[in-house]
């Protein structure tokens, strides 16, 4: 049984630590949110971690995480560059921000030879999600079946403003049929959860599954993603803010009949820092988990 790999999407980070939420302190001993993901991944049976970063962050990442991971799990770095996997005949691409999460995943192809999960660097997903994904990826023999951990939308909201979530629809066997990014979701004063588009509000159920970018893929996805991204790059090489997202990869596979996505529903709370005002709430939530004995006071 091959141990799965964990890819951590961290290339969107700034190069200085001041105010950079992904390397901000949230745990009782200054732990980052990434530290908790690493801890959960190791105890869930992942065999390797790949940080997807920009070149200028590599030395910083090595100094922060290298000493913690050495001897506990294999780790490596994948560089998400503006020219990575862009067809050479397009020439130099003018961009100031990375190409998006789907492209980031593609950039880890050379470092990844096993079934793998993908997560955001600045999201707290919980031990249950890592164990569920590890068990699936370790035992899945079908290269065309991928996976996702779905969170109940009520557990992913912020009290400090609207949030953007991938709202999912599933069939009777919990396979994904569609995922649509809704950029303005909030709970209203009357208790209803709605998403807003233009002047229109649409109510969504509290337990509706949403994607928080915790995906699981078989290695066959890389070759398919390369073809998709090269097409996308040709169509968007002069659009400096265009981004190629993982849900697009999954939707294309499903629409072409080349892949299915099993959704594992979790009732766990998700913690994330969408707004600066969210930080104390996340710190308190982590401290509660430590007090309950679910994490040690000092992780490493």
DAPE-V91000 format. One record per helix or strand. SS is the DSSP state (@ for helix, = for strand). FROM is the first residue (numbers start at 1). TO is the last residue. If there is no record, write none. Layout:
BEGIN
ss=SS from=FROM to=TO
ss=SS from=FROM to=TO
END
This chain:
BEGIN
ss== from=5 to=9
ss=@ from=21 to=23
ss=@ from=33 to=44
ss== from=48 to=53
ss=@ from=55 to=69
ss== from=74 to=79
ss=@ from=88 to=90
ss=@ from=101 to=106
ss=@ from=109 to=111
ss== from=116 to=120
ss== from=123 to=124
ss=@ from=127 to=139
ss== from=145 to=152
ss=@ from=153 to=155
ss== from=158 to=158
ss== from=161 to=161
ss== from=163 to=170
ss== from=175 to=187
ss== from=193 to=197
ss== from=200 to=204
ss== from=209 to=217
ss=@ from=221 to=236
ss=@ from=246 to=255
ss== from=260 to=266
ss== from=271 to=272
ss=@ from=276 to=291
END
